[in-house]
């Protein structure tokens, strides 16, 4: 399966990740992004050819035009797609060295379950969002 839309893969049982997906959905006025969990069959199909192990749940992954962007770079590239103020803000943050951005990202990722909790199963999208989820 391929998608003409960028796909944001996320840890489907992570409450912080699920909140981030909801944040993206409500700000993506042109409905550019699609979403799938890293635990999905689609992640196992599309991410390895792009050099990403979908079992590594400590990163969100933006897959766009066959290129995988991970951690802070993935989050910022996805944010750029939202347009409005978010595009320039994301471009500004991308100027910071990746090791600094990913250092902050990794610190939050290591503590996300403890700080925000996790679910037993992947979230079910609201009915009005169902078409935005793939895989």
N, C-alpha and C positions, 0 to 999 in steps of 0.2 A: 504494500500500500504506500502511496506517496500522497503528499498534500501540497497544494499550491500555497497554503497558509503556513507560516512558521508555527511549530508546535513547541509548547513549553511543557517539558516533562518535570514532574515534581514527585516528592515522597508522599504518596497518597494517604498514609496514616498519620502524618505529622500535622498537628494543629496549626503550627506557624505556617507551614507550606500551604495548607488549605486556606488559611486566611490570606496569604499572598495571592493565591489564585483568584479569590473573590475580589481582592483589591484590583488586580489586573482586569478582570471581567468588567467591573463597574466603570473603569476608566478607558477601556478600549472601545470607544464610540463607533469606530469603523469595523469592529469585529474582525480584526486581522489575525489575532492569535487563536490557536486551538490549544487544547490542553489534554494531557494524558499522564497517567501515573507512571512512575519508574517501574512499578510492579506489573505493568500491563504487558500483554503479548506484543503490542505495537512497539513498546520500548525495546523488548528483546529482539525484534525484527529490524528496527531502524537505527538503533544507536551503535551496535558493534561495528557496522561498516563505516561509521563516522568516527570510530576510535574511542567510543565511550562504553564503559561497563555499566549496564543498567542496574546491576546489583549494588553499585556504590551509591547508597542512598544519601550521602552527605552533600550532594550537589543537585541543584536544579540544572536542567539542561535545556537550552534553546536550540532547536534544530531548524535551521533556515537555509534553504537552497543546498541541502546536503552537508552543510557545515555545522558542527556542534560547538556551541559556546557554553562553557560551564562556569559555575560559581558566580563571582561578582560580575564577570564579563557577560555571562548569560542573562543575569538579572538586569544589567544595564542596557544590553542590546534589546531585550524585551521591553524595557521601559521606554526606550527611544521610539519604538513602534507606536506608542500611545499618542504621539503628537502633542500638540499644545505646549504647555510649559515643561512637560515631562521630557520631550526630546532634547532641548538645550540643557536641561539639568543632567540628564544621563550622559550626554556628550562631555559636559564639564567634569563629571566624576570619572569618566574613562581616562582623563588626563593623568590621574593619580597612578603611580606605578602599581602594576597588578599584584606584586607581592604584598603591598600594603592593603589593597582592597581585599585580596583573598585571605589575608591574615585576620581581618575583622570578620569576613564571611565564615571562615573556618571556626573561629571562636564561637560565633552564634550557632553554627551547625552542630558543634560538639555538645552544646548545652540545650538545644532546642526542645528535646523531649522533657528534660527536667524542668525547664522554664515554662513551656507551653503545653506539655502533655502530648499524648498520642492516642489514636483510636485503634480498635481491634481490626477494622477493615477500612478500605478506601471510602472516601466520602461519596455520597450520591449527589449529583448536581441538582439544583432547582430545576423544575420543568422548563422554565423559560431559558435556561442555560444549556439544556441537554445537547443542542446542536453544536455547541462550542467544544464539546468533549469528544475525542476520537479514541479509538482503540478500546 
